[in-house]
């Protein structure tokens, strides 16, 4: 299970649920650090959500987060 994060139109990352990070493309360092700190919280949020492949979570510094099976 992965979280796909879109921070800008040309900048994205994927997070493996459980805490391991896979950084794709050119992400800004502050965003990487924020994502790392949010990993455990995101997992908790995900467990409260319906397990849907197109579920979205809104966070203050992200445009969207998509749950990817």
N, C-alpha and C positions, 0 to 999 in steps of 0.2 A: 504494500500500500504506500502511496506517495502523496504528498501535497505539492501541487504546482502553484507557484507564486508568481504573480505578474506585478512588478514594481513600476515599470515604465513600458511604453509601447514596444521597445526593442530590448527589454531587459527582463529576464526571468530566471527562476531557479526551481529546483525540485528538492524536496526534503523527504527522506525515507522516514516514515513514522517509526519512532523508537529512539530518535536522537542523532542518527548518522546523517551528515550533510553531503549532498552532491551539488556543487555549485556549477551552473552552466552559464556560458556567455560572460559578459563583463558586468558583474554586480559591484555596487559600491560597498566599501568596507563597513560603513555604518549599518547598512541593511543586512549584511552577513551577520554582524554581531547581534543585531536585534532579532534576527531569525533564530540564531543559536540560543538566545535567551528565552525565546518563545516556544521552543520545541516541546517541552513538557506541557505547557499550557495548551498548545494546539492539539496535542494528543488527547488531553482531557476534553477539549471542545468537540473533537471528532467523535469521541465515544458517546457524547450526548446527542449527536446528530443522527438523522436517518442515514443509513449506509447507501448513499446514492452516488453514482459516478459523476453526476453533474452538480453536486451540492456546492454551494458557495458560502464562504465566511467573509464578513467584512471586518477589516482591522484598520486602525487609523493610518498606518504608514504604507498600506498595500492597496492596490486597486482591486485586486481580487485574489482569492485562494480557491483552487479547484481540487477536489478530491479525485485522485486518479487511481483506478483499479489496476 
